[in-house]
Amino acid sequence: LLLKTIYSTLTGALGALAAWLVLDGLISSALGFQPVNPYLDAVINGSLVGLCVGVAVSGFAGLMEFKPLPVIKGVAVGFFAGLFGGMIGLLIGEAFYQFLGGGVLLRIVGWAIFGVSIGVADGLLAFSIRRILYAGIGGLLGGALGGAAFSALSLFSNLPNTTRALGFTMVGAFIGLFVG
């Protein structure tokens, strides 16, 4: 159980870090695509981060059984749960942030909504009340801590890509930790 928890934490973090590499390394830097609409940005970021975290955590959980069917099921559940949970969660979090006027505390709340949405969606598609609870708590904590790290580093750093990498990685790690 301890190894499964460690592996889930690492796969969640790596999934989120992979999403950041695609978003900031490929899409923003190499292709020069930067949405000016914060809601479009939230949909793109939320979808990709959720998808990568979902596939990594759920796919790895299936891999732990050493059978092909649980891996395929885990990847499918993680794909759809992460894609839609991440998209909806970050879109709601961004709307909440924009509607109430911004600020550090609201950014943290927005990230927490993002994290809990990915975790709960994963549990829903896995048809597991226990997973809804644990992944939701992990997403909430990861989102809140990731948002806090993002906000704190944004105040003292002029490296927005690095702060996003850290924030996304923390969301993925905590979702993986609590799923594990």
C-alpha positions as CSV (number, residue, x, y, z in Angstrom):
1,L,0.0,0.0,0.0
2,L,2.8,2.4,0.8
3,L,4.5,1.7,-2.5
4,K,1.2,2.1,-4.4
5,T,0.7,5.5,-2.6
6,I,4.2,6.6,-3.5
7,Y,3.8,5.5,-7.1
8,S,0.4,7.2,-7.4
9,T,1.9,10.5,-6.0
10,L,4.8,10.4,-8.5
11,T,2.6,9.5,-11.5
12,G,0.2,12.3,-10.7
13,A,3.0,14.8,-10.4
14,L,4.7,13.5,-13.6
15,G,1.4,13.7,-15.4
16,A,0.8,17.3,-14.4
17,L,4.5,18.2,-15.2
18,A,4.0,16.6,-18.7
19,A,0.9,18.7,-19.2
20,W,2.9,21.8,-18.3
21,L,5.7,20.9,-20.7
22,V,3.1,20.6,-23.5
23,L,1.3,23.8,-22.5
24,D,4.2,26.1,-21.8
25,G,6.9,24.4,-23.8
26,L,5.2,23.4,-27.0
27,I,2.0,25.3,-27.3
28,S,3.0,28.7,-25.8
29,S,6.7,28.8,-26.6
30,A,7.2,26.8,-29.8
31,L,3.9,27.6,-31.5
32,G,3.4,31.0,-30.0
33,F,-0.2,30.3,-29.1
34,Q,-1.4,32.4,-26.1
35,P,-5.1,32.8,-25.7
36,V,-6.2,36.3,-24.7
37,N,-9.5,35.1,-23.3
38,P,-9.0,33.8,-19.7
39,Y,-11.9,31.4,-20.1
40,L,-10.4,29.8,-23.3
41,D,-7.1,29.6,-21.5
42,A,-8.8,27.9,-18.5
43,V,-10.5,25.3,-20.9
44,I,-7.2,24.5,-22.6
45,N,-5.1,24.3,-19.4
46,G,-7.8,22.5,-17.4
47,S,-8.4,19.9,-20.1
48,L,-4.8,19.1,-20.7
49,V,-3.7,19.0,-17.1
50,G,-6.7,17.0,-16.1
51,L,-6.2,14.6,-18.9
52,C,-2.5,14.0,-18.2
53,V,-3.1,13.6,-14.4
54,G,-6.1,11.3,-15.0
55,V,-4.3,9.1,-17.5
56,A,-1.2,8.9,-15.4
57,V,-2.9,8.1,-12.1
58,S,-5.7,5.8,-13.3
59,G,-3.5,4.1,-15.9
60,F,-0.8,3.4,-13.4
61,A,-3.4,2.0,-10.9
62,G,-4.4,-0.4,-13.6
63,L,-0.8,-1.2,-14.4
64,M,-0.3,-2.3,-10.8
65,E,-2.6,-5.2,-11.4
66,F,-0.3,-6.6,-14.1
67,K,-3.3,-7.3,-16.5
68,P,-4.1,-5.5,-19.8
69,L,-7.8,-4.9,-19.1
70,P,-7.3,-2.8,-15.9
71,V,-4.7,-0.7,-17.7
72,I,-7.1,0.0,-20.6
73,K,-9.9,0.7,-18.2
74,G,-7.7,2.9,-16.1
75,V,-6.5,4.9,-19.0
76,A,-10.0,5.4,-20.4
77,V,-11.4,6.4,-17.1
78,G,-8.5,8.8,-16.5
79,F,-8.7,10.2,-19.9
80,F,-12.4,11.2,-19.8
81,A,-12.5,12.1,-16.1
82,G,-9.4,14.2,-16.4
83,L,-10.4,15.9,-19.6
84,F,-13.9,16.9,-18.5
85,G,-13.2,17.3,-14.8
86,G,-10.1,19.5,-15.5
87,M,-11.9,21.5,-18.1
88,I,-15.1,22.1,-16.0
89,G,-13.1,22.6,-12.8
90,L,-10.7,25.2,-14.1
91,L,-13.4,27.0,-16.0
92,I,-15.5,27.3,-12.8
93,G,-12.5,28.3,-10.8
94,E,-11.6,31.0,-13.4
95,A,-15.1,32.3,-13.5
96,F,-15.2,32.4,-9.7
97,Y,-11.9,34.3,-9.7
98,Q,-12.9,36.7,-12.5
99,F,-16.4,37.4,-11.1
100,L,-15.3,38.2,-7.6
101,G,-12.5,40.5,-8.7
102,G,-9.3,38.4,-8.4
103,G,-6.8,38.4,-5.6
104,V,-4.5,35.8,-4.0
105,L,-7.2,34.1,-1.9
106,L,-9.6,33.8,-4.8
107,R,-6.9,32.3,-7.0
108,I,-6.2,29.7,-4.4
109,V,-10.0,28.9,-4.2
110,G,-10.1,28.7,-8.0
111,W,-7.2,26.2,-8.1
112,A,-8.9,24.2,-5.3
113,I,-12.1,24.0,-7.4
114,F,-9.9,22.8,-10.3
115,G,-8.2,20.1,-8.2
116,V,-11.4,18.8,-6.5
117,S,-13.1,18.6,-9.9
118,I,-10.5,16.4,-11.4
119,G,-10.5,14.1,-8.3
120,V,-14.3,13.8,-8.1
121,A,-14.6,13.2,-11.8
122,D,-12.1,10.3,-11.5
123,G,-14.1,8.7,-8.7
124,L,-17.4,9.1,-10.5
125,L,-16.2,7.4,-13.7
126,A,-14.6,4.7,-11.6
127,F,-18.0,4.1,-9.9
128,S,-16.3,4.3,-6.5
129,I,-17.6,6.4,-3.6
130,R,-14.4,5.9,-1.7
131,R,-12.4,7.1,-4.7
132,I,-14.7,10.2,-5.1
133,L,-14.0,11.0,-1.5
134,Y,-10.2,10.4,-1.4
135,A,-9.5,11.8,-4.9
136,G,-11.7,14.8,-4.2
137,I,-9.9,15.5,-0.9
138,G,-6.5,15.1,-2.7
139,G,-7.6,17.4,-5.5
140,L,-8.9,20.0,-3.0
141,L,-5.6,20.0,-1.0
142,G,-3.5,19.8,-4.1
143,G,-5.4,22.6,-5.8
144,A,-5.3,24.8,-2.7
145,L,-1.6,24.2,-2.1
146,G,-0.7,24.4,-5.8
147,G,-2.7,27.7,-6.0
148,A,-1.0,29.0,-2.9
149,A,2.5,28.1,-4.3
150,F,1.6,29.6,-7.6
151,S,0.3,32.8,-5.9
152,A,3.2,33.1,-3.5
153,L,5.9,32.6,-6.2
154,S,4.1,34.9,-8.6
155,L,4.4,37.7,-6.0
156,F,8.2,37.3,-5.6
157,S,9.2,35.8,-9.0
158,N,9.2,37.0,-12.5
159,L,9.0,33.4,-13.8
160,P,5.4,32.6,-14.5
161,N,6.1,29.4,-16.3
162,T,8.0,28.0,-13.3
163,T,5.2,28.9,-10.9
164,R,2.6,27.2,-13.2
165,A,4.8,24.1,-13.3
166,L,5.0,23.9,-9.6
167,G,1.3,24.6,-9.1
168,F,0.2,22.0,-11.7
169,T,2.7,19.4,-10.3
170,M,1.4,19.9,-6.7
171,V,-2.2,19.4,-7.9
172,G,-1.3,16.1,-9.7
173,A,0.8,14.9,-6.8
174,F,-1.9,15.4,-4.2
175,I,-4.6,13.8,-6.4
176,G,-2.3,10.8,-6.9
177,L,-1.4,10.7,-3.2
178,F,-5.0,10.5,-2.1
179,V,-6.1,8.1,-4.9
180,G,-3.2,5.8,-3.8
